[in-house]
Amino acid sequence: MGHHIKGHGGPGLRLVAWEITRSCNLACKHCRAEAHPEPFAGELDTAEAKKLIDSFKQAGDPVVIFTGGEPLLRPDVFELVSYADSKGLRCVMAPNGTLINPENARLMKDSGIQRCSISIDGPNAAEHDLFRGVPGSFGLSMQGIDYLKEAGIPFQINTTVTRDNLHQFRDIFKLAQELGAVAWHIFMLVPTGRGADIKDQAISAVEYEEVLNWFYDFRKTTNMHLKATCAPHYYRIMRQRAREEKIEVNQENFGLDAMSRGCLGGIGFCFISHVGQVQPCGYLELDCGNVRKTPFPEIWKNSPNFLKLRDKTQYKGKCGQCHYHKVCGGCRARAFTMDQDFLAPEPLCTYDPMKSKQDKA
């Protein structure tokens, strides 16, 4: 991932999540896309998709995440991956795991998929299937992971943190380890789409701090690459804890996390929807332009919303004043969902950077 590369007209794009289809065979409780099995209208066709792929390199040198919905439900998915691979783009995929079979695992490998992420939200079938809304999905995902291994495709496990699975975190990690995952990424719930219906599953700001502090300590016990996602304040906590422990925040001690920022939306990362709408991330439905109307690199470099996200002075309240702004930025999607303003302070952060200054004011 590395540092932000300043290109012509803005930072270099490092990562793009591209929702190649919104159709899905599952009905997960936290789905931002409210996906269903039937095709969604208006998806980019093959020619439009290839044109988009052609433009990616003009925005940076991004890793392209083929996501959904369920990307394997798109009939031309391997044609698109092959095409992106031929352009020298690193391609990864985020299938849910239930539809992977020996044939499409081989096609993934041959078309150029370099890593898959599989979401596992419980340590066993009962817990995971409940969350995913389809009985049997845990078993199918486990089988899918076996097929990935046979095809020689590295995979990571993604887990969404909820009130129900918090106490099972060690077990989920143990499962990821036993399966042979190359990484474990924990995602903090962003209550949008169907996720808004499980608001009672969202943990509080205080619990966030506890989870992220636990995560900081837990990382020391394993060599597996662990990453906290949609939890920008982890990058503050990491620095606070490292200072207490008199550890330098460098690549040697913290890997790529030492050089990364919490929220990368509009800064090193963006999301492209099934109909070509560009957004800071999948959870923040903020229309920053559509690739059918404006070439993608122009949107990336010039979208007013992206320019605001790149300008510290635009951030409101404590997020704009915080000395950890550069490494955190707060979750813009949670600010938007909970306060209707994507530049508002992160609602689930307990840190107050301004206490002393406010007193003087």
Sine and cosine of phi, psi and omega as CSV:
sin_phi,cos_phi,sin_psi,cos_psi,sin_omega,cos_omega
0.00,0.00,-0.79,0.61,0.15,-0.99
0.92,0.39,-0.05,-1.00,-0.02,-1.00
-0.94,0.34,0.29,-0.96,0.12,-0.99
-0.92,0.39,0.74,-0.67,0.01,-1.00
-0.98,-0.18,0.87,-0.49,0.04,-1.00
-0.97,0.24,0.86,-0.51,0.06,-1.00
-0.95,-0.32,-0.31,-0.95,0.09,-1.00
-0.96,0.27,0.83,-0.56,0.08,-1.00
0.93,0.37,0.85,0.53,0.14,-0.99
0.93,-0.37,0.09,-1.00,-0.07,-1.00
-0.95,0.31,0.40,-0.92,0.03,-1.00
-0.97,0.24,0.67,-0.74,0.06,-1.00
-0.95,0.30,0.81,-0.59,-0.04,-1.00
-0.97,-0.23,-0.44,0.90,-0.15,-0.99
-0.48,-0.88,0.78,-0.63,0.09,-1.00
-0.77,-0.63,0.81,-0.59,0.08,-1.00
-0.99,-0.11,0.87,-0.50,-0.10,-1.00
-0.89,-0.46,0.92,-0.39,0.01,-1.00
-0.98,0.18,1.00,-0.02,-0.11,-0.99
-0.96,0.29,-0.35,0.94,0.14,-0.99
-0.44,-0.90,0.44,-0.90,0.05,-1.00
-0.97,-0.22,-0.11,0.99,0.02,-1.00
-0.92,0.38,0.55,-0.83,0.00,-1.00
-0.44,-0.90,0.48,-0.88,0.01,-1.00
-1.00,-0.04,-0.06,1.00,0.04,-1.00
-0.91,-0.40,0.17,-0.99,0.03,-1.00
-0.69,-0.72,0.92,0.40,-0.14,-0.99
-0.92,0.40,0.58,-0.82,-0.07,-1.00
-0.87,0.49,-0.49,0.87,-0.12,-0.99
-0.97,-0.26,0.28,0.96,-0.16,-0.99
-0.92,0.40,0.86,-0.51,0.02,-1.00
-0.94,0.34,-0.48,0.88,-0.11,-0.99
-1.00,0.05,-0.14,0.99,-0.11,-0.99
0.74,0.68,0.73,0.68,-0.12,-0.99
-0.93,0.37,0.48,-0.88,0.10,-1.00
-0.59,-0.81,0.22,-0.98,-0.14,-0.99
-0.92,0.39,-0.52,0.86,-0.08,-1.00
-0.93,0.37,0.50,-0.86,0.03,-1.00
-0.87,0.49,0.57,-0.82,0.09,-1.00
-1.00,-0.08,0.59,-0.81,-0.04,-1.00
-0.95,0.31,0.52,-0.86,0.21,-0.98
0.99,0.11,0.22,0.98,0.01,-1.00
-0.91,0.42,0.55,-0.84,0.03,-1.00
-0.85,0.53,0.71,-0.71,0.05,-1.00
-0.99,0.14,0.03,-1.00,-0.10,-1.00
-0.84,0.53,-0.70,0.72,-0.04,-1.00
-0.91,0.42,-0.69,0.73,0.02,-1.00
-0.90,0.44,-0.64,0.77,-0.02,-1.00
-0.90,0.43,-0.66,0.75,0.00,-1.00
-0.93,0.37,-0.60,0.80,0.04,-1.00
-0.89,0.47,-0.64,0.77,0.04,-1.00
-0.90,0.44,-0.72,0.70,0.03,-1.00
-0.84,0.54,-0.67,0.75,0.02,-1.00
-0.83,0.56,-0.51,0.86,-0.13,-0.99
-1.00,0.02,-0.25,0.97,-0.11,-0.99
-0.83,0.55,-0.68,0.74,-0.09,-1.00
-0.91,0.41,-0.35,0.94,0.02,-1.00
-0.97,0.23,-0.16,0.99,-0.02,-1.00
-0.97,-0.24,-0.17,0.99,-0.05,-1.00
0.44,-0.90,-0.50,-0.87,0.08,-1.00
-0.75,-0.66,0.94,0.35,-0.21,-0.98
-0.98,0.20,0.49,-0.87,0.32,-0.95
-0.97,0.26,0.74,-0.67,-0.02,-1.00
-0.97,-0.25,0.88,-0.48,0.04,-1.00
-1.00,-0.10,0.93,-0.37,0.08,-1.00
-0.99,0.13,0.94,-0.33,-0.11,-0.99
-0.77,-0.64,-0.07,-1.00,-0.01,-1.00
-0.53,-0.85,-0.50,-0.87,0.45,0.89
0.53,0.85,-0.45,-0.89,0.05,-1.00
-0.92,-0.40,0.96,-0.26,-0.11,-0.99
-0.84,0.55,-0.47,0.88,-0.03,-1.00
-0.94,0.34,-0.20,0.98,0.04,-1.00
-0.99,0.13,-0.12,0.99,0.03,-1.00
-1.00,0.06,0.86,-0.52,-0.13,-0.99
-0.86,0.50,-0.54,0.84,-0.06,-1.00
-0.99,-0.17,0.33,0.94,-0.11,-0.99
-0.82,0.57,-0.68,0.73,-0.08,-1.00
-0.97,0.26,-0.47,0.88,0.11,-0.99
-0.90,0.44,-0.66,0.75,-0.02,-1.00
-0.94,0.35,-0.66,0.75,0.01,-1.00
-0.89,0.46,-0.73,0.68,0.03,-1.00
-0.83,0.56,-0.68,0.73,-0.04,-1.00
-0.91,0.42,-0.71,0.71,0.01,-1.00
-0.90,0.43,-0.66,0.75,0.02,-1.00
-0.87,0.49,-0.64,0.77,-0.01,-1.00
-0.92,0.39,-0.34,0.94,0.03,-1.00
-1.00,0.01,0.09,1.00,0.03,-1.00
0.99,0.17,0.36,0.93,0.03,-1.00
-1.00,-0.07,0.65,-0.76,0.06,-1.00
-0.98,0.21,0.85,-0.52,-0.09,-1.00
-0.94,-0.33,0.75,-0.66,0.09,-1.00
-0.76,-0.65,0.28,-0.96,-0.07,-1.00
-0.71,-0.70,0.51,-0.86,0.03,-1.00
-0.84,-0.54,0.95,0.32,0.09,-1.00
-0.99,0.14,0.28,-0.96,0.02,-1.00
-0.99,0.11,-0.15,0.99,0.09,-1.00
0.99,-0.16,-0.38,0.93,-0.13,-0.99
-0.97,0.25,-0.36,0.93,-0.07,-1.00
-0.97,-0.23,0.06,1.00,-0.02,-1.00
-0.96,0.28,0.76,-0.65,0.08,-1.00
-0.73,-0.68,0.13,-0.99,-0.06,-1.00
-0.83,0.56,-0.57,0.82,-0.07,-1.00
-0.94,0.35,-0.78,0.62,-0.05,-1.00
-0.97,0.26,-0.38,0.93,0.10,-1.00
-0.91,0.42,-0.66,0.75,0.05,-1.00
-0.90,0.44,-0.67,0.74,0.02,-1.00
-0.90,0.44,-0.61,0.79,0.07,-1.00
-0.85,0.53,-0.77,0.64,-0.04,-1.00
-0.87,0.49,-0.75,0.66,-0.07,-1.00
-0.92,0.39,-0.52,0.85,-0.05,-1.00
-0.99,0.14,-0.28,0.96,0.08,-1.00
0.88,-0.47,0.22,0.97,0.07,-1.00
-0.94,0.34,0.84,-0.54,-0.08,-1.00
-0.99,-0.14,-0.28,0.96,0.07,-1.00
-0.31,-0.95,0.52,-0.85,0.11,-0.99
-0.88,-0.47,0.56,-0.83,0.18,-0.98
-0.94,-0.34,0.72,-0.69,0.02,-1.00
-0.86,-0.51,0.76,-0.65,-0.03,-1.00
-1.00,0.03,0.82,-0.57,0.09,-1.00
-0.79,-0.61,0.88,-0.48,-0.13,-0.99
-0.92,-0.40,0.13,0.99,0.10,-1.00
-0.44,-0.90,0.42,-0.91,-0.08,-1.00
-0.98,0.19,-0.11,0.99,-0.03,-1.00
-0.53,-0.85,0.11,-0.99,-0.09,-1.00
-0.87,0.49,-0.70,0.72,-0.08,-1.00
-0.85,0.53,-0.76,0.65,-0.07,-1.00
-0.94,0.33,-0.74,0.68,-0.06,-1.00
-0.90,0.43,-0.73,0.68,-0.07,-1.00
-0.89,0.46,-0.58,0.82,0.03,-1.00
-0.87,0.49,-0.70,0.71,-0.03,-1.00
-0.93,0.36,-0.61,0.79,-0.08,-1.00
-0.99,0.10,-0.21,0.98,0.09,-1.00
0.98,0.21,0.11,0.99,0.00,-1.00
-0.66,-0.75,0.90,-0.43,0.04,-1.00
-0.87,0.49,0.65,-0.76,0.02,-1.00
1.00,-0.04,-0.13,0.99,-0.08,-1.00
-0.93,0.36,-0.52,0.85,0.03,-1.00
-0.89,0.46,-0.77,0.64,0.00,-1.00
-0.86,0.51,-0.66,0.75,0.00,-1.00
-0.92,0.39,-0.63,0.78,0.03,-1.00
-0.91,0.42,-0.65,0.76,0.04,-1.00
-0.87,0.49,-0.68,0.73,0.02,-1.00
-0.90,0.43,-0.67,0.74,0.03,-1.00
-0.85,0.52,-0.65,0.76,0.02,-1.00
-0.90,0.44,-0.64,0.77,0.07,-1.00
-0.86,0.52,-0.67,0.74,0.00,-1.00
-0.92,0.40,-0.60,0.80,0.06,-1.00
-0.88,0.47,-0.69,0.72,0.00,-1.00
-0.88,0.48,-0.70,0.71,0.00,-1.00
-0.87,0.49,-0.58,0.82,-0.02,-1.00
-0.99,0.13,-0.12,0.99,0.02,-1.00
0.98,0.21,0.54,0.84,0.02,-1.00
-0.97,-0.26,0.88,-0.47,0.06,-1.00
-0.88,0.47,0.53,-0.84,0.01,-1.00
-0.67,-0.75,0.45,-0.89,0.11,-0.99
-0.87,-0.49,0.39,-0.92,0.06,-1.00
-0.97,-0.26,0.77,-0.64,0.09,-1.00
-0.95,-0.30,0.72,-0.70,0.01,-1.00
-0.76,-0.65,0.80,-0.61,0.07,-1.00
-1.00,0.05,0.79,-0.61,-0.02,-1.00
-0.98,0.21,0.85,-0.53,0.11,-0.99
-0.73,-0.68,0.20,-0.98,0.01,-1.00
-0.86,0.51,-0.58,0.81,-0.06,-1.00
-0.95,0.31,-0.54,0.84,-0.10,-0.99
-0.97,-0.24,0.00,1.00,-0.05,-1.00
-0.81,0.59,-0.69,0.72,-0.06,-1.00
-0.96,0.27,-0.13,0.99,-0.03,-1.00
-0.97,-0.24,0.18,0.98,-0.12,-0.99
-0.85,0.52,-0.69,0.73,0.01,-1.00
-0.87,0.49,-0.62,0.78,-0.02,-1.00
-0.93,0.37,-0.63,0.77,0.02,-1.00
-0.91,0.41,-0.67,0.75,0.04,-1.00
-0.88,0.47,-0.69,0.73,-0.01,-1.00
-0.86,0.51,-0.66,0.76,0.04,-1.00
-0.88,0.47,-0.73,0.69,0.01,-1.00
-0.84,0.54,-0.66,0.75,-0.01,-1.00
-0.91,0.41,-0.73,0.68,-0.01,-1.00
-0.89,0.45,-0.56,0.83,-0.01,-1.00
-0.95,0.31,-0.36,0.93,-0.01,-1.00
1.00,-0.04,0.49,0.87,0.02,-1.00
-0.92,0.40,0.54,-0.84,0.04,-1.00
-1.00,0.10,-0.29,0.96,-0.02,-1.00
-0.37,-0.93,0.40,-0.92,0.12,-0.99
-0.80,-0.61,0.87,-0.49,0.00,-1.00
-0.93,-0.37,0.82,-0.58,0.08,-1.00
-0.98,-0.19,0.71,-0.71,-0.04,-1.00
-0.93,-0.38,0.76,-0.65,0.09,-1.00
-0.99,0.12,0.73,-0.69,-0.06,-1.00
-0.86,0.51,0.77,-0.64,0.14,-0.99
-0.93,-0.36,0.91,-0.41,-0.16,-0.99
-0.97,0.24,0.97,0.23,0.08,-1.00
-0.78,-0.63,0.29,-0.96,-0.02,-1.00
0.87,0.49,-0.68,-0.73,0.03,-1.00
-0.91,0.42,-0.39,0.92,0.02,-1.00
-0.87,0.50,-0.41,0.91,0.00,-1.00
-0.92,0.40,-0.43,0.90,-0.01,-1.00
-0.97,0.22,-0.21,0.98,0.00,-1.00
-0.90,-0.43,0.63,0.78,0.01,-1.00
-0.81,0.58,-0.52,0.85,0.00,-1.00
-0.91,0.42,-0.24,0.97,0.03,-1.00
-1.00,0.07,-0.27,0.96,-0.01,-1.00
-0.94,0.34,0.66,-0.75,0.01,-1.00
-1.00,0.00,0.34,-0.94,-0.07,-1.00
-0.99,0.17,0.18,-0.98,0.01,-1.00
-0.86,0.52,-0.64,0.76,-0.01,-1.00
-0.91,0.41,-0.68,0.74,0.03,-1.00
-0.90,0.43,-0.58,0.81,0.07,-1.00
-0.82,0.57,-0.77,0.64,0.00,-1.00
-0.84,0.54,-0.69,0.72,-0.02,-1.00
-0.89,0.45,-0.73,0.68,0.00,-1.00
-0.87,0.50,-0.70,0.71,-0.08,-1.00
-0.95,0.32,-0.53,0.85,0.11,-0.99
-0.94,0.35,-0.64,0.77,0.08,-1.00
-0.87,0.50,-0.70,0.72,-0.03,-1.00
-0.88,0.47,-0.66,0.75,0.03,-1.00
-0.85,0.53,-0.72,0.69,0.00,-1.00
-0.94,0.34,-0.64,0.76,-0.07,-1.00
-0.90,0.44,-0.56,0.83,0.00,-1.00
-0.84,0.54,-0.50,0.87,-0.05,-1.00
-0.94,0.33,-0.28,0.96,-0.11,-0.99
-1.00,-0.02,-0.03,1.00,-0.08,-1.00
-0.62,-0.78,0.41,-0.91,0.09,-1.00
-1.00,-0.06,-0.16,0.99,0.00,-1.00
-0.92,0.39,0.54,-0.84,0.02,-1.00
-0.96,0.27,0.88,-0.47,0.03,-1.00
-0.93,-0.37,0.64,-0.77,-0.01,-1.00
-0.62,-0.78,0.68,-0.73,0.09,-1.00
-0.99,-0.14,0.82,-0.57,-0.09,-1.00
-0.88,-0.48,0.53,-0.85,-0.09,-1.00
0.84,0.54,0.47,0.88,0.03,-1.00
-0.67,-0.74,0.91,0.42,-0.12,-0.99
-0.85,0.53,-0.49,0.87,-0.05,-1.00
-0.94,0.35,-0.15,0.99,0.11,-0.99
-0.86,0.52,-0.57,0.82,-0.07,-1.00
-0.96,0.29,-0.38,0.92,0.16,-0.99
-0.97,0.24,-0.75,0.66,-0.03,-1.00
-0.85,0.53,-0.68,0.74,0.02,-1.00
-0.83,0.56,-0.68,0.73,-0.02,-1.00
-0.96,0.28,-0.62,0.78,0.04,-1.00
-0.88,0.47,-0.72,0.70,-0.04,-1.00
-0.93,0.37,-0.64,0.77,0.00,-1.00
-0.90,0.44,-0.60,0.80,0.01,-1.00
-0.92,0.40,-0.68,0.73,0.05,-1.00
-0.86,0.51,-0.63,0.78,-0.06,-1.00
-1.00,0.02,0.04,1.00,-0.02,-1.00
0.81,0.58,0.71,0.71,0.05,-1.00
-0.94,-0.34,0.66,-0.75,0.02,-1.00
-0.98,0.18,0.67,-0.74,0.06,-1.00
-1.00,0.08,1.00,-0.02,0.04,-1.00
-0.69,-0.72,0.06,-1.00,-0.10,-1.00
-0.91,0.41,-0.53,0.85,-0.02,-1.00
-0.89,0.46,-0.66,0.75,-0.06,-1.00
-1.00,0.03,-0.53,0.85,-0.13,-0.99
-0.80,-0.61,0.18,0.98,0.02,-1.00
0.86,0.50,-0.57,-0.82,-0.07,-1.00
-0.94,0.35,-0.34,0.94,0.03,-1.00
-0.87,0.50,-0.45,0.89,-0.02,-1.00
-0.92,0.39,-0.40,0.91,-0.07,-1.00
-0.94,-0.34,-0.01,1.00,-0.08,-1.00
-1.00,-0.10,0.22,-0.98,0.05,-1.00
-0.89,-0.45,0.41,-0.91,-0.02,-1.00
-0.86,0.50,-0.97,0.24,0.00,-1.00
-1.00,-0.04,0.89,-0.45,-0.03,-1.00
-0.99,-0.17,0.01,1.00,-0.06,-1.00
-0.82,0.57,0.87,-0.50,0.01,-1.00
0.98,0.22,-0.02,1.00,-0.05,-1.00
-0.93,-0.38,-0.77,0.64,0.11,-0.99
-0.74,-0.67,-0.03,1.00,-0.14,-0.99
-0.64,-0.77,0.52,-0.85,0.23,-0.97
-0.46,-0.89,0.13,-0.99,-0.07,-1.00
-0.83,-0.56,0.65,-0.76,0.08,-1.00
-0.87,-0.50,0.83,-0.56,-0.09,-1.00
-0.98,0.19,0.13,-0.99,-0.02,-1.00
-0.87,0.49,-0.41,0.91,0.02,-1.00
-0.98,-0.21,0.17,0.99,0.10,-1.00
1.00,-0.04,0.15,0.99,0.06,-1.00
-0.97,0.23,0.75,-0.66,0.01,-1.00
-1.00,-0.09,0.74,-0.67,-0.04,-1.00
-0.71,-0.71,0.34,-0.94,0.06,-1.00
-0.88,0.47,-0.60,0.80,0.11,-0.99
-0.37,-0.93,0.11,-0.99,-0.05,-1.00
-0.92,0.40,-0.41,0.91,-0.05,-1.00
-1.00,0.03,-0.20,0.98,-0.07,-1.00
-0.92,-0.40,1.00,-0.08,-0.07,-1.00
-0.99,0.16,0.97,0.25,-0.03,-1.00
-0.90,-0.44,0.90,-0.44,-0.09,-1.00
-0.96,0.27,0.94,-0.35,0.00,-1.00
-0.97,-0.23,0.14,0.99,-0.02,-1.00
0.75,-0.66,0.31,-0.95,0.02,-1.00
-0.83,-0.56,0.73,-0.69,-0.09,-1.00
-0.92,0.39,-0.25,0.97,0.06,-1.00
-0.97,0.25,-0.42,0.91,-0.06,-1.00
-0.97,-0.24,-0.58,0.81,-0.09,-1.00
-0.77,-0.64,0.73,-0.68,0.04,-1.00
-0.82,0.57,0.69,-0.73,-0.08,-1.00
-0.78,0.62,-0.72,0.69,-0.03,-1.00
-0.86,0.51,-0.54,0.84,0.04,-1.00
-0.92,0.38,-0.66,0.76,0.04,-1.00
-0.88,0.48,-0.74,0.68,-0.03,-1.00
-0.86,0.51,-0.66,0.75,-0.09,-1.00
-0.99,0.12,-0.51,0.86,-0.22,-0.98
-0.86,-0.51,-0.11,0.99,-0.04,-1.00
-0.83,0.55,0.81,-0.59,-0.01,-1.00
-0.82,0.58,-0.61,0.79,0.01,-1.00
-0.92,0.40,-0.64,0.76,0.05,-1.00
-0.91,0.42,-0.63,0.78,0.00,-1.00
-0.90,0.43,-0.58,0.81,0.06,-1.00
-0.91,0.42,-0.69,0.73,-0.02,-1.00
-0.89,0.45,-0.42,0.91,-0.02,-1.00
-1.00,0.01,-0.01,1.00,-0.10,-1.00
-0.89,-0.46,0.95,-0.31,-0.08,-1.00
-0.82,0.57,-0.53,0.85,-0.08,-1.00
-0.93,0.37,-0.25,0.97,-0.01,-1.00
-0.99,0.13,-0.28,0.96,-0.07,-1.00
-0.98,0.22,0.64,-0.77,-0.10,-1.00
-0.99,-0.14,0.30,-0.95,0.10,-1.00
0.83,0.55,-0.55,-0.83,-0.14,-0.99
-0.92,0.39,-0.43,0.90,-0.03,-1.00
-0.91,0.41,-0.53,0.85,0.02,-1.00
-0.97,0.26,-0.43,0.90,-0.09,-1.00
-0.99,-0.15,-0.18,0.98,-0.18,-0.98
-0.95,0.33,0.72,-0.70,0.00,-1.00
-0.97,0.26,-0.08,1.00,0.11,-0.99
-0.99,-0.14,0.15,0.99,-0.09,-1.00
-0.80,0.60,-0.69,0.72,-0.10,-0.99
-0.88,0.47,-0.52,0.85,-0.05,-1.00
-0.98,-0.21,-0.15,0.99,-0.06,-1.00
-0.87,-0.49,-0.98,0.18,0.01,-1.00
1.00,0.01,-0.22,0.97,-0.03,-1.00
0.94,0.34,0.40,-0.92,0.04,-1.00
-0.99,0.15,0.92,-0.40,-0.05,-1.00
-0.94,0.34,-0.49,0.87,0.00,-1.00
-0.95,0.32,-0.64,0.77,0.03,-1.00
-0.92,0.39,-0.63,0.78,0.04,-1.00
-0.86,0.51,-0.68,0.73,-0.04,-1.00
-0.93,0.36,-0.69,0.72,-0.04,-1.00
-0.93,0.36,-0.67,0.74,-0.13,-0.99
-1.00,-0.04,-0.43,0.90,-0.03,-1.00
-0.83,-0.56,0.11,0.99,0.01,-1.00
0.84,0.55,0.40,0.91,0.01,-1.00
-0.56,-0.83,0.91,-0.41,-0.11,-0.99
-0.95,0.33,-0.16,0.99,0.04,-1.00
-0.96,-0.28,0.12,0.99,0.03,-1.00
-0.95,0.31,0.27,-0.96,0.03,-1.00
-0.89,0.46,0.53,-0.84,0.08,-1.00
-0.84,0.54,0.86,-0.50,-0.09,-1.00
-0.94,0.35,-0.42,0.91,-0.08,-1.00
-0.96,-0.29,0.76,0.65,0.05,-1.00
-0.78,-0.63,0.76,-0.65,-0.05,-1.00
-1.00,-0.02,-0.19,0.98,-0.14,-0.99
-0.96,0.28,0.72,-0.69,0.07,-1.00
-0.88,-0.47,0.98,-0.20,-0.08,-1.00
-0.96,0.27,-0.28,0.96,-0.23,-0.97
-0.94,-0.33,0.10,1.00,-0.11,-0.99
-0.69,0.73,-0.84,0.55,-0.08,-1.00
-0.90,0.43,-0.64,0.77,-0.02,-1.00
-0.92,0.38,-0.62,0.79,-0.01,-1.00
-0.90,0.44,-0.65,0.76,-0.01,-1.00
-0.85,0.53,-0.69,0.73,0.00,-1.00
-0.91,0.42,-0.66,0.75,-0.03,-1.00
-0.89,0.45,0.00,0.00,0.00,0.00
